Each structure stands twice: as structure tokens, then as C-alpha cells.
Amino acid sequence: MPRLAISPDFPVELGALAQPVRRDVVVSARRFLQNVAGAPHPERVRGARDPRVATLRLADRYRGVVVKQRDVYWLLTVLPDAEAWAYAQRYRFGVNTALGVVEMWDAEALDQVRPAVRRAAEASATRLFSEICDSDLAELGVDGRFLPLVRQITDQLTLEALEPLLPPTQYEPLAALARGESMAGAWRELENCRAVAAGPEPINPEDFGAALLRSPDRAVFTDHPRELNRVLDAPGWCVFLRPPQYRLAYWESYQQPTLVTGGAGTGKTLVALHRAAHLAGRANGQVLLVTFSQGLSAELAARLDQLVEDETIRKRIEVGNVDRLAHRIVAEAEGRPPSLVGAAELTALWEETATGHSPAFLLREWEQVVLAQNLRTLEEYLATSRSGRGVELSAGERGAVWDAIGHVTGRLRERGKRTLLQLASEASVLLGQTTGDLLEETEPMREPYRHIVVDEAQDLHPAQWRLLRAAVPHARDDLFIVGDPHQRIFDTRVTLSAVGIDAIQQRLQVSYRLPQEILSWGVRLRGGGPADGLVNGAQELYGFRSTRHGARPMVRAYDSPQDELTGLVAQVGQWVDEGVMPEEIAVAARTAALVRDARTALRELGVRVTTLHGMKGLEFRRVAVIGVGEGIVPDPDSLTPVGEDPAARAHDLQRERGLLYVACTRARELLYVSHSGRASPFLPN
């Protein structure tokens, strides 16, 4: 029986075919897999640069291209006959000697550029890799057949021009050396191409089947028609992950809590989804996949339904948000659902106090200092550093603030109401009473979950983190956390170590969603500076990059809001006329009024229109962000007055900047940004 491995390109090409052709291709692939009568047979390719390449006739005038070694068939693509033959002749394949993964070379294009590289070398006395010996390059897995061309490269521009023709396992370590990095730096880049942990067995460059097993981003084996259907029908992200993503999601076991950070489009949410599925598949106990909002948890649940077909495994994963978890724990303990206080009612209670500070200031002091640090007494409050608060308070002023907090919490108790953060704090205490000290591994352990996977971690409050820490035992694979401080949309700044979570950090640096043009523009919009939270110190955007290029963001200025809406309708209508499906387009704005106007204007086109907050966790082919003008972004009503607390205002501005950054980085292909009147100060020049 043949062992059939599917390339990620094959389902994509299959999906582009007409329905009758697609049906015939799938039937032929099933027959080939089952080795039944009438199954297609491999046909040799004349003039192929790799003798293992063959074609399979999968439909009338359509062929699949395979790489064959013994009983292993790597099905690469399906194309019309002439294109399939040309494809089969163009490429050669190999096994990287350093990592043992498969490599695909554009051999035809390399043959075409060799004369130009040689002429450039003859005209120059410099060589880019003259100080690197052959043995060092071989240690990095540089192919011996490629080495003569490497020796002729004179500068970085020539190397960059070769990038589209080379496997990443060849280009990335060479690019690191070209930037002046050491062999260790080149190895780090090469390690980013490794999807699975290295085994003890030596690499056999002739064993193509073993190399495919080490390359889950490039090939998935299907041993049964049902598995074949799964690979062909499921979204690509369900089946194929990039090597760094796969390695993090499917690592056998983590000895302690693990934090994965990364910029927009690096695949953090995909890693969280796959990690949750992996943990549930081991059947060690219940898994909680959690985020900060109900809307995002619903989106995660829908995607998890696509990822996990086995109902038994799927039932082991609960998807929710921290507020719902806290609500349930308190309700179960008290025997009735807790009542929540509304924002207007809470503001009125703060206004009853007489401290000389605004209700907004007092609320932030309560949430960001008292609840964040779990302060229980005036003495604790007087001794705390109030990190992140820009207005100094004397001991007398702190006493007045503490009295104000006591007044409000007392009035809430009288009314039987609480805030969401109070619920989280109380829920963590309730769990602590049943499980023992939160920082001790004592028995019996009665935490409700065996594993917790956290998405969008940067927007969780310390009280919520204490709840999550209490909800899972201190054991291997207890907490797996993904987030990005640069995409924070709430003013929560906490290091995990401060809430009893000693996490090891991993980092994703390559955006697979964004073209480099949108990424670079977005980094300038965000400010490019460091962001604090999750880990000790600040995190930079340095090293964040994309793997592809595309169109620059379109920034349009209009004279009036009506003109801006007219321009939006024209732009979105053009996208639809170009064949972009309405569900692949999103329009976002900062205010509810702008969202309402845009929805009305675009009603007939059927595209998604939402607030900037509503874009969190989503992605689309094309995105339009409107109303990015002065007086709208940043939203004046969301900013702390300058005289009240300068530090809080600075945080508010960064939060607003991060919110715009999040919305703009949802675009996989094109980004359109518009404003009427003066532009927002956030927009890059």
C-alpha cells in the first residue's frame, strides 16, 4: 500500500478547480491511497531535475505532481497537464543535513541566475562569506551542490534576491551570517525551521520518508480515506502549522508554566488552539481554553470545533472567559447568581465620596493598585509602591482614598452587588479554601482543571490571573499562555511572576499574516517602542518581520465625513467587484456612531462593520479603518485629564494607539485607512 503525504499547496490548488474536476481529483486520490483497480499510476518525467519526481493523472487534463521514494508519495500539487509537467521539471528536492527536514529548490530559476551571480563575482574582489569555512557552512546544512554559488555571492542584496528560490533552511542561516551574526546566531535562525524535537538517531539524507515526518508543516501523512478527506476539507491552519508554531503547540511536556509572546500575525492563537487540542488528546484531565471576553471565547469555540473532530476529545476542552469562570465559582459557592453593578451606578457611588479626586481616578486606584495587589488593610495600602500611578499621594491622602474605597465596597455589599474584578478576586479565594495554599503543592488537589490555555493574556487583570493560578494544580503543563503586550487594549500591566506564575518565555518573531509593508507601517503607528507587562522589564518589537511583500497601506484624507463614507463605499465596492467575498472584508471605526453610519452606507454589500475593539482576535483579507482623525482617535472621552494623572493619561494614549494598531493589523492583504479633516496624531507620516 502506498504511503501518501499531502503538501499544504495541494488542498489550495484543489480548491481553485471547478467542482467536477475537484470531485474527480479527490476520487482518484482515494483510489491511489487504497491501491484499488483504476487507481492512477506514477509516470516518469522526462527532463526532471530530480529523478524521484513523477506525475499522477488525477482528472481529465489534470495531473498531480509527486515525489516518490519506495512506497512514500509526497503529493505536491494538482495542475493542468502542461503546467504539471513544467512544475515537475522545475524543482528538485532534498533533505537538510542539519535538521533532517525536506527541502524544495527552484532549480530551474537557480540555473538561470547562476551566470549573473558569476559575472558579479568576476567584477568584484569581495565575497560575502569569505570568512566562513566550508565545514561551518556544511554544519549549518548548506547543500553541497549550492555551495559553489554561495562562494560567488558578493553582497547582501544578491543573497536577498536569491531568497525566493531557496528553502528557508538554506536562506535563514546564510542571512544571519550576512548580517554579521555568529555561528550561534545562524543556528538560532536555523532552529526556527525545526518543527519537531531532534531525535537521537542520525539523519539519513537518503530517507525521504523520515524527513517528511520531521516536516509536519510541509507534509501530512494520510493512511485512510477519512484522513484524506480531513486534510483536503479542513482549513489549512487546522492541518499545517509553521515550524515554530508546531514546535510550541506539540511539545511533549512543559515542566512549568509557559508564556509565548509574538507580534500581530505570528500565530499565537493558532498555537493556543492546537495546544489545547493536544493536551485534551492525552486524556489527563479537563482543559480550559480561556480569554478575556465573551466574544473572543465564542470565536475560539467555533475554531476549536473545526480543529477537533473527535467528540470525546472536544468535550474535554471548555472554552470561556475569566469573567464567566469567576461568576460560576461564586454562584456555586453562594447558591445563586451574583448581581453585578453597572458602570453608571458605580460612578454614582464614587461621587458620594469627598476625596478631591474624580470617580475615574478612584476607580483606577481601586482596580490598578488595591485589587491588582490584593491589598486587604490600610497598612498594606500605605506601604505599597503604587507602581504605574503618576500622582503621588501622601499618607493622609491614601487614608482618604482607602476610606472612599471602603465606602463604595460597603455600599455594594448593602445592595448585594459586585464588580467583575471583585468576583475574580473572591473566586480565587474560594478556590484557595478548597485546594490549600495557592503556592503549595498540597493534597488533596481539587482544582477544576488539569490544564489551562490562555489567549490574549496581555488584557487580563492581576485578580484574574490569581483566579487562573488557583484553578489549576501546580504540575507539568499547568498553564500555557499566549499574548502580546503591544496589542493591549485594556490598561492592565502585570508581570506573571507577581501573581505566582513562574513562566518560561518563548517568542514568535515572524508574522505570517501581514505583508512587510503593512507590518512596517503598523510598527511605526504603534510607536515601535517597548511595552511592559507579562514578563519583567519591557519588550521591544525588534526582530519582528514578515515573510512576504504586498501593497502599502492606503491612507485617504477627505474634506467631510460624508465624503469619507462615499469614498469607503466606493473602495469596498471595488474590492467586491474584484472578487473578494464580503465575509473576507471588515470595516472598523472607533465610535459607535461611525459604525452605525458605515453599516447603513454598506448595507447592500454585506461586509462586517464593527468597532476597533470588535476586531480583536480576527483577520480578514482586506480591512478598512475609517474615522482615524483628530478628536476621534484617540477618543477624548477615554483619556484621563492631563492635570489629574499624567501617567494614567500616557497609559491611556498607549492603549488607544494599541487599539488602532490591533485593528490595522487584521489585514492579510490590503489595508485602507481614512479620515476627514486633520489626521489622527497616531498615523505615521
Number of C-alpha atoms within 10 A of each C-alpha: 11 14 19 24 25 23 22 23 15 18 19 15 14 21 12 10 16 9 11 9 17 19 14 15 22 18 16 19 23 19 17 22 22 17 14 11 8 9 18 21 13 18 13 15 19 12 12 18 18 17 17 17 25 25 27 23 22 26 23 11 12 21 23 26 26 25 21 21 16 11 10 19 24 23 25 22 22 28 21 15 18 12 13 23 21 14 20 28 21 18 19 19 19 19 22 21 19 20 22 25 27 25 19 16 19 18 17 15 15 18 9 10 14 14 12 11 19 16 11 16 18 12 9 12 8 13 14 18 18 13 7 12 9 15 10 11 21 14 12 21 20 22 18 12 8 12 13 12 16 20 16 22 22 22 16 14 9 15 17 12 10 16 14 13 18 18 18 18 25 21 19 21 28 25 17 19 20 16 12 10 14 13 18 12 15 21 20 14 20 22 18 20 22 24 25 20 13 12 8 6 6 10 18 13 16 13 15 23 21 17 22 24 19 22 24 26 22 23 23 22 21 17 15 14 16 11 13 20 14 16 22 19 14 13 15 14 16 18 18 19 21 21 20 23 25 21 19 24 24 18 13 12 12 15 12 17 22 21 22 22 26 22 24 28 24 24 23 24 20 22 27 26 22 23 22 28 22 17 25 23 17 9 13 11 15 18 26 26 26 28 26 21 17 16 14 22 21 15 13 23 19 12 16 21 12 13 19 21 11 10 9 12 18 19 12 20 25 17 21 21 21 26 18 16 20 23 19 17 20 21 16 11 12 10 9 10 13 18 16 15 15 11 9 8 11 18 16 12 17 22 17 12 19 12 18 11 14 14 18 14 19 21 17 15 18 18 18 23 20 21 19 24 19 17 15 10 10 15 10 12 20 18 9 13 10 18 9 12 18 14 14 11 14 10 12 10 15 16 17 17 24 21 16 21 20 12 16 21 19 12 15 19 11 9 11 12 17 18 17 20 19 17 28 28 21 18 27 23 18 17 24 20 12 13 22 17 13 21 14 10 13 12 9 9 13 16 19 17 19 23 27 27 27 26 29 24 24 28 24 22 22 26 25 26 23 24 25 27 24 28 25 25 26 23 14 13 20 23 24 25 27 26 25 23 25 30 26 26 22 17 18 21 23 22 19 20 12 16 19 14 21 15 20 14 14 14 17 21 21 21 20 17 23 27 23 20 17 26 26 17 19 24 20 16 19 25 18 14 13 14 18 19 21 29 20 12 11 12 17 14 17 11 10 18 19 20 11 13 13 13 12 17 20 12 17 16 18 17 11 12 17 12 14 21 23 15 16 23 17 13 14 23 16 12 17 16 10 9 8 15 15 18 13 17 22 24 26 26 26 24 15 12 11 20 20 14 15 23 18 12 14 20 13 9 15 13 18 19 25 21 19 24 15 15 25 19 19 15 19 21 19 23 28 25 24 25 25 27 20 17 15 17 24 23 15 13 9 13 16 19 13 11 8 15 15 15 15 21 18 15 19 21 20 23 23 25 23 23 24 28 27 24 29 29 27 26 27 20 18 23 23 20 20 22 25 21 16 13 22 18 15 22 20 14 8
